Amino acid sequence: MPSPSRLLAIGVLSALLAACGLAGTGLPADAAATVDGETIPRSTIEEAIAELEEAEDPAAPEAGDQDELVEARQRELLGLLIVDEVLTGLFEQRDATYDEEDLETVRADVVEAVGGEEQLEPTLAQAQLTMTIFEEVFVPQQARVLAIRQQLAEGEVLETRTVRHILVEEEDEADDVVAELEDGADFGELAEERSIDPGSGAEGGELGEISPETTVPEFDEAVFAAELDEVVGPVESQFGFHVIEVTDEQVREADELEDAELDQLVGPELNELISAAFAEAEVEVDPAFGEWDPEQQTVVPAGQVGEGSEAEPDAPVGPEGELTPEELEELERQMEEMEEPAEPEEQ
């Protein structure tokens, strides 16, 4: 027999979803939202929340708290489904592809990240995701994003450079270091003696492989303009003055790269592409669920789109809806005027 909290949740859910159907919008009768004309059915939201309730057995909450909980879950799930529709549209528009192996890889990565298969369902429940949503929405959604990333990376190469440097505080110190190196001093020994970089100094100045745009601009520009085994400097940055040497370079194609390196290679382009897709998508949400916020890429309570923006400085607001001192003074003045007897009219 279902627990009292389960029965309460079902009752609240049914009432909320019934109210959604009475919102009087131009949406199809069964739609929680539409994305570029594609319908997201209310039944999908109902089934997902029912599955979440089935997976938990909390003490029965107060009815008001349960209302808020169900409404919040509705918004979260609907937001996820809207995101999925937008990304699916972008995926199809670009004619990208993925296969079953890609899906299995995404799922395996998530399972590993949460600590194993036995931890998957509890972790999903904490994130307000059902196993059905995970398998049918989240995993394919991630596979689509990775497929688009792979498509963007085709034909691209990532150049990295192996670098060492000596960091000093003053430019004349850097000039002295350059002069000593030109006279035959050992770079590693000088780095250990003179560099104020606590990380690389003890390692002979070694910084390892560096990808483009992963260091401060001045350093990055100098590294990727330098010839191999050429001493470059002084190069000034916010940290001081650098004497730099590039000891090796690597150029690798996309299919040789790890995930983090692919993100470095095409991540900004991918983010721009996805942002444009959300900006261009025509999303309509049943107002009973809330409103679509394209910047946050989720559904928020009605009237809260863009709520994160700063309030006008000349519009003070009292705590928790209380009147500000200025508003209270104005109200008292108006009340005093109402209490004053009216002047008799002249005959």
Residue pairs with C-beta under 8 A, 6 or more apart in sequence:
2 10
3 57
3 60
4 60
5 57
5 58
5 59
5 60
5 61
5 66
6 53
6 54
6 57
8 60
8 61
8 63
8 66
9 49
9 53
9 66
9 70
10 50
10 53
12 63
12 66
12 67
12 70
13 46
13 49
13 50
13 53
13 70
16 67
16 70
16 71
16 74
16 288
17 42
17 45
17 46
19 288
20 32
20 42
20 286
20 288
20 289
21 29
21 30
21 42
22 288
23 286
23 287
23 288
25 284
25 286
25 287
26 284
27 33
27 34
27 39
27 284
27 286
28 34
28 39
30 39
30 41
30 42
30 43
31 39
31 40
31 41
31 42
31 286
32 40
32 41
32 42
32 44
32 45
32 74
32 78
32 81
32 285
32 286
32 289
33 39
33 40
33 78
33 81
33 82
33 283
33 284
33 285
33 286
33 289
33 292
33 299
34 40
34 282
34 283
34 284
35 82
35 85
35 86
35 89
35 281
35 282
35 283
36 85
36 89
36 281
36 282
36 283
37 282
38 85
38 89
40 78
40 81
40 82
40 85
42 286
44 77
44 81
45 74
45 77
45 78
45 81
47 132
48 77
48 130
48 132
48 133
49 70
49 73
49 74
49 77
51 130
51 131
51 132
52 73
52 125
52 128
52 130
55 121
55 125
55 130
56 125
61 69
71 301
73 128
74 289
74 299
75 289
75 290
75 298
75 299
75 300
75 301
76 128
76 298
76 299
77 128
77 133
78 285
78 289
78 290
78 299
79 292
79 297
79 298
79 299
80 129
80 133
80 137
80 138
81 137
82 283
82 285
82 292
82 297
82 299
83 141
83 297
83 298
84 137
84 140
84 141
85 281
86 277
86 278
86 281
86 283
87 141
87 144
87 145
87 274
87 277
88 141
88 144
89 277
89 281
90 144
90 148
90 273
90 274
90 277
91 144
91 147
91 148
94 148
94 151
96 144
96 147
96 148
96 150
96 151
97 147
98 143
98 144
98 146
98 147
102 143
102 146
102 147
103 139
103 140
103 143
106 139
106 142
106 143
106 146
107 135
107 139
110 120
110 134
110 139
111 117
111 120
114 120
114 123
115 123
120 131
120 134
121 131
124 130
124 131
124 134
129 138
145 270
145 274
148 270
148 273
149 262
149 263
149 266
149 267
149 270
150 254
150 262
152 266
152 269
152 270
152 273
153 254
153 257
153 262
153 265
153 266
154 254
155 254
156 253
156 254
156 265
156 266
157 251
157 252
157 253
157 254
158 211
158 251
158 252
158 254
158 257
158 261
158 264
158 265
159 211
159 212
159 224
159 249
159 250
159 251
160 209
160 210
160 211
160 249
160 250
160 252
161 209
161 210
161 223
161 224
161 246
161 248
161 249
161 250
162 208
162 209
162 210
162 246
162 247
162 248
162 249
162 250
163 207
163 208
163 210
163 223
163 244
163 245
163 246
163 247
164 187
164 188
164 191
164 200
164 204
164 205
164 206
164 207
164 244
164 245
164 247
165 191
165 195
165 197
165 200
165 205
165 207
165 219
165 242
165 243
165 244
165 245
166 174
166 177
166 187
166 190
166 191
166 194
166 195
166 197
166 201
166 205
166 242
166 243
167 195
167 196
167 197
167 200
167 201
167 239
167 240
167 241
167 242
168 174
168 177
168 194
168 195
168 196
168 240
168 241
168 243
169 196
169 240
169 241
170 240
170 241
171 234
171 236
171 241
173 194
173 241
174 233
174 234
174 241
174 242
174 243
175 234
177 190
177 194
177 233
177 243
178 231
178 233
178 234
178 243
180 190
181 187
181 190
181 231
181 243
182 231
187 204
187 205
187 231
187 245
188 204
188 205
188 206
189 204
190 205
191 200
191 201
191 203
191 204
191 205
192 201
192 202
192 204
192 205
195 201
195 205
196 240
197 205
197 239
200 206
200 207
205 245
209 250
210 220
210 223
211 261
211 264
212 220
212 224
212 264
213 220
213 264
214 220
214 264
215 223
216 237
216 238
216 239
218 235
218 236
218 237
219 235
219 237
219 242
219 244
222 232
222 233
222 235
222 242
222 244
223 244
223 246
226 232
226 244
226 245
226 246
227 246
228 246
228 247
228 248
228 249
229 245
229 246
229 247
230 245
230 246
231 243
231 244
231 245
232 243
232 244
232 245
232 246
233 241
233 242
233 243
233 244
234 241
234 242
234 243
235 241
235 242
235 243
235 244
236 242
252 261
254 262
254 265
257 265
278 294
278 297
279 294
281 294
283 292
283 294
284 292
285 291
285 292
285 299
287 302
289 299
290 299
290 300
290 301
290 302
290 304
291 299
291 300
291 301
291 302
291 303
291 304
291 305
292 298
292 299
292 305
293 299
293 300
293 304
293 305
293 306
295 306
296 308
300 307
311 317
316 324
316 326
317 324
318 324
318 327
323 331
